[in-house]
Amino acid sequence: MFLKISSLRFFTILLFSISIFSQTKIVLLDSVTKKPLSNATIKSQKGIGFYTNKKGVFHVRKNKTKQITISYLGYFKKKVNICSIKDTVFLIPKTDVLDELIIKGKKKEKKIIRTKNYGNMLLRKKEEIVSCVIPSEKLIGYDINKVSFSFQKLTWTRRENILKTQTALIRVNVYDVLNNKPNNLLFTSKIIKINALYKDLLTVNLEDELLTFNKEGLAFGIEYIGNIDNTGNFCNTKRLHLRPRLSKNKSNYFKAITFLRNPSLHKIIVLNELMNSLLPKDMKRNYDRVLNIRFEVSK
């Protein structure tokens, strides 16, 4: 009895071993990179399907399968005769070749809108001057490609030696407008360096920001962060400031309201009201000014 059971077990193991060794191990690789392709679909002629493992390996029985079809996303499908396979199959990746496409259409209408220089504004550290630009019908619907600001040269000779070793840091901010006031921040630039000893023209590229003039308008601000020395450390020198140039609030393309954001007052103030609050009654007048802005727009 024992001999019969032992013989039966031996026979079963032998059949199992023959079954294993009768299977052919095949590796599926990318024909270009020679990297294995995992989870590729393998189908026999009878429609029986299975997949390659993580290493791109699969097994087939040559005595039961004559032909297989291999498919993998992004590669050309391949039919292979089992008898012709040694140990590796290569799939060719598809290359998307498109016919040249030429699109003809209207060229974008581009405009450069300038404002004339008319004075400047003393801007202290941590303050921000913001002009809300409300467009006329001529400007509504135009995309903003670039915006430029200019700065007045500081001319106090007693400070020149200090300024030669220091650089002013600013940010340009863009807000949407609600009730003619700056509202939500739409864009803020990286920190920009400005040399206060020269009349700097600063241009910021906004093409990737998808900013378009709507009837409510947009607000553009210059935020003065502070000064750094030649070593990159912030300076504690008192009474240093910038002077962004201003313009008269007269344009065929927009009207504007300018504000000053002062962190010590924790509020935003209309520039015209602020200027008049600092003057005696007999000197009060309309200081209706806007940042000296240049727009490059297109539609």
C-alpha positions in Angstrom: 0.0 0.0 0.0 2.8 2.4 0.9 4.6 1.6 -2.3 1.4 2.4 -4.3 1.0 5.8 -2.6 4.6 6.6 -3.1 4.5 5.7 -6.7 1.4 7.8 -7.2 3.0 10.9 -5.6 6.1 10.4 -7.6 4.1 10.1 -10.8 2.1 13.3 -9.9 5.3 15.3 -9.2 6.8 14.0 -12.4 3.8 15.2 -14.5 3.9 18.5 -12.7 7.6 18.9 -13.4 7.1 17.9 -17.1 4.3 20.5 -17.3 6.5 23.2 -15.9 9.5 22.5 -18.0 7.4 22.1 -21.1 6.4 25.8 -20.8 8.6 28.3 -22.5 9.7 31.5 -20.7 9.5 34.6 -22.9 10.5 38.2 -22.1 8.7 41.1 -23.8 10.8 44.2 -24.3 10.6 47.7 -25.9 12.5 47.5 -29.2 14.1 50.9 -28.7 14.8 51.2 -25.0 15.1 47.4 -24.4 13.0 47.9 -21.2 10.5 45.2 -20.1 6.9 45.8 -20.8 4.7 44.8 -17.8 0.9 44.0 -18.0 1.0 43.5 -21.8 -1.9 41.4 -23.1 -1.1 38.0 -24.6 -3.8 36.1 -26.5 -3.7 32.6 -27.9 -5.5 31.5 -31.1 -8.3 30.1 -28.9 -8.8 33.5 -27.4 -7.3 32.6 -24.0 -5.7 35.7 -22.6 -3.1 36.5 -19.9 -0.6 39.2 -19.0 3.2 39.7 -18.7 4.4 40.2 -15.1 6.4 43.2 -13.7 9.5 42.0 -15.4 7.8 41.6 -18.8 7.9 37.8 -18.5 5.2 35.3 -19.6 5.1 31.5 -20.2 3.5 29.5 -23.1 3.2 25.8 -23.8 4.6 25.1 -27.3 2.8 21.9 -27.6 -0.6 23.5 -27.0 -0.2 27.0 -28.6 1.1 27.6 -32.1 0.5 31.4 -32.4 0.0 34.3 -30.0 -1.0 37.9 -30.4 0.7 40.5 -28.2 -0.7 44.0 -27.6 0.3 46.9 -25.5 -0.9 50.5 -25.3 1.3 52.8 -27.4 2.9 49.9 -29.4 2.1 48.1 -32.6 0.2 44.8 -32.2 2.3 41.7 -33.0 1.4 38.1 -34.0 4.1 35.6 -33.3 4.6 31.9 -34.1 5.7 30.2 -30.9 8.2 27.9 -32.7 10.0 31.0 -34.0 10.5 32.5 -30.5 13.8 31.8 -28.7 13.4 33.7 -25.4 12.6 37.4 -26.3 10.0 39.3 -28.2 10.3 43.0 -29.1 7.4 45.4 -29.6 7.8 48.5 -31.7 6.5 51.8 -30.1 4.1 53.9 -32.1 5.4 57.4 -33.1 2.6 59.9 -33.6 3.4 61.5 -36.9 1.1 64.4 -37.7 0.6 66.1 -41.1 1.7 69.7 -41.0 -1.2 71.8 -40.0 -1.3 75.4 -41.1 -3.9 77.6 -39.5 -4.6 80.9 -41.3 -6.6 83.5 -39.5 -6.7 87.1 -38.6 -3.5 88.5 -37.0 -4.0 89.7 -33.4 -4.6 93.4 -33.1 -2.0 94.8 -30.9 -1.9 98.2 -29.1 0.6 100.0 -26.9 -1.1 102.4 -24.5 1.2 105.0 -22.9 0.6 107.7 -20.3 2.6 110.8 -20.0 4.9 111.5 -17.1 3.5 114.0 -14.6 5.3 114.0 -11.3 6.1 111.2 -8.9 5.0 109.7 -5.6 7.2 109.2 -2.5 6.7 105.5 -1.6 8.1 104.4 1.8 9.1 100.9 2.8 6.2 98.4 3.1 3.8 100.7 1.3 2.0 99.9 -1.9 0.6 102.3 -4.5 -2.3 100.9 -6.5 -4.1 102.3 -9.6 -7.5 100.9 -10.4 -7.7 101.1 -14.2 -11.3 101.2 -15.5 -11.3 100.7 -19.3 -13.4 102.5 -21.8 -15.2 100.6 -24.6 -12.0 100.9 -26.7 -10.1 98.7 -24.2 -12.6 96.2 -23.0 -11.9 92.6 -24.1 -8.1 93.2 -24.7 -5.6 90.8 -23.2 -2.7 92.3 -21.3 0.6 91.0 -22.6 3.0 93.4 -20.8 2.8 96.2 -18.3 5.5 98.7 -17.6 6.2 101.3 -14.8 8.9 103.9 -14.5 10.8 105.3 -11.5 12.2 108.8 -10.8 15.9 109.0 -10.1 16.8 110.0 -6.5 19.1 113.0 -6.6 20.1 113.7 -3.0 23.9 113.7 -3.2 24.2 113.1 0.6 22.5 109.7 0.1 24.2 108.7 -3.1 27.0 106.8 -1.3 24.4 104.9 0.7 22.3 104.1 -2.4 25.3 102.9 -4.4 25.6 100.0 -2.0 21.9 99.2 -1.7 19.2 97.9 -4.0 15.5 98.4 -3.6 13.2 95.4 -3.7 9.6 95.6 -5.1 6.7 93.4 -6.2 4.2 94.1 -8.9 0.7 93.0 -8.0 -2.5 92.8 -10.1 -6.0 92.7 -8.5 -9.5 92.5 -9.8 -11.7 95.5 -9.0 -14.9 95.7 -7.0 -16.8 99.0 -6.5 -13.8 100.9 -8.0 -11.4 99.4 -5.4 -8.7 96.7 -5.6 -10.2 93.4 -4.4 -8.8 89.9 -4.9 -5.1 89.3 -5.8 -4.8 87.8 -9.3 -1.1 88.0 -9.9 2.0 88.8 -7.9 5.5 88.9 -9.4 8.7 87.6 -8.1 10.8 90.0 -6.1 12.3 92.6 -8.5 15.4 94.7 -7.9 15.3 98.4 -8.6 18.3 100.9 -8.5 17.0 104.1 -7.1 19.9 106.1 -8.5 18.7 105.7 -12.1 15.4 106.2 -13.9 14.5 102.6 -14.2 11.8 101.3 -16.5 10.3 98.1 -15.2 8.4 95.7 -17.6 6.5 92.7 -16.4 5.4 90.0 -18.8 1.7 88.9 -18.2 1.1 86.8 -21.3 0.8 83.6 -19.4 -1.6 85.0 -16.8 -4.6 85.3 -19.1 -5.6 88.8 -17.8 -8.2 90.6 -19.8 -9.7 94.0 -19.3 -13.4 93.7 -18.4 -15.8 96.5 -17.7 -15.0 96.5 -14.0 -11.3 96.9 -14.7 -8.1 95.7 -13.1 -5.8 97.2 -10.4 -2.0 97.4 -10.8 0.2 97.9 -7.7 3.9 98.6 -6.9 4.7 97.2 -3.5 8.0 98.5 -1.9 9.5 95.7 0.3 12.7 97.4 1.4 16.4 97.7 0.6 19.2 95.1 0.7 23.0 95.7 0.8 25.7 94.2 -1.4 25.7 91.0 0.8 22.0 90.5 0.4 21.0 91.5 3.9 18.1 93.9 4.6 19.1 97.5 5.5 17.8 99.4 8.4 18.7 102.8 7.0 15.9 105.3 7.8 14.0 107.5 5.4 14.9 105.5 2.3 12.2 105.5 -0.3 11.3 105.0 -4.0 9.6 107.4 -6.3 7.3 105.7 -8.9 6.4 108.1 -11.6 2.8 109.3 -12.0 0.7 110.6 -14.8 -2.4 112.8 -15.2 -5.6 110.8 -15.1 -6.4 111.6 -18.7 -6.7 108.9 -21.3 -9.0 107.9 -24.2 -8.7 104.3 -23.1 -9.3 104.4 -19.4 -10.0 106.3 -16.2 -8.3 105.5 -12.9 -8.4 105.8 -9.2 -5.1 105.6 -7.3 -4.8 104.3 -3.7 -2.0 104.1 -1.1 -1.9 101.0 1.0 -0.2 101.8 4.3 0.5 98.8 6.7 0.8 101.1 9.8 -2.7 102.5 9.1 -4.2 99.0 8.2 -6.2 100.5 5.4 -6.2 101.6 1.8 -6.5 105.4 1.2 -7.5 107.2 -2.0 -4.4 109.1 -3.0 -6.3 112.3 -3.9 -7.8 112.4 -0.4 -4.5 111.6 1.3 -2.7 114.5 -0.5 -5.4 117.0 0.4 -5.5 115.9 4.0 -1.8 116.9 4.3 -2.3 120.4 2.9 -3.8 123.6 4.3 -7.3 124.5 3.0 -6.0 127.2 0.6 -3.8 124.7 -1.1 -6.3 121.9 -1.5 -6.9 120.8 -5.1 -7.6 117.8 -7.3 -4.5 115.6 -7.2 -6.0 113.1 -9.6 -3.0 111.0 -10.5 -2.4 107.5 -11.8 0.7 105.4 -12.0 2.7 106.1 -15.1 1.7 102.8 -16.8 2.4 101.5 -20.2 0.3 98.6 -21.5 0.9 96.3 -24.4 -2.4 94.6 -25.2 -3.8 92.4 -28.0 -7.2 91.1 -29.1 
